[in-house]
């Protein structure tokens, strides 16, 4: 009976899967709107893109809306 328990594989610890680090996300280099270098510590991540300031993000949203409006009128 003791031999059967010894032959069975031991279950993996719960923390073993979490010990493997996931791929670290790369820090973006440039703003999606103005293409300036993101040198500040704080940058904005919106709609899957990185922006240097809130103003750049708002400008990008406005440009996208204008493009969509112009495409619908044509």
Secondary structure, 3 states (H helix, E strand, C coil): CHHHHHHCCCCCCCCHHHHCCCCCCCCCCECCCCCCECCCCCCEEECCEEECCHHHHHHHHHHHHHHHHHHHHC
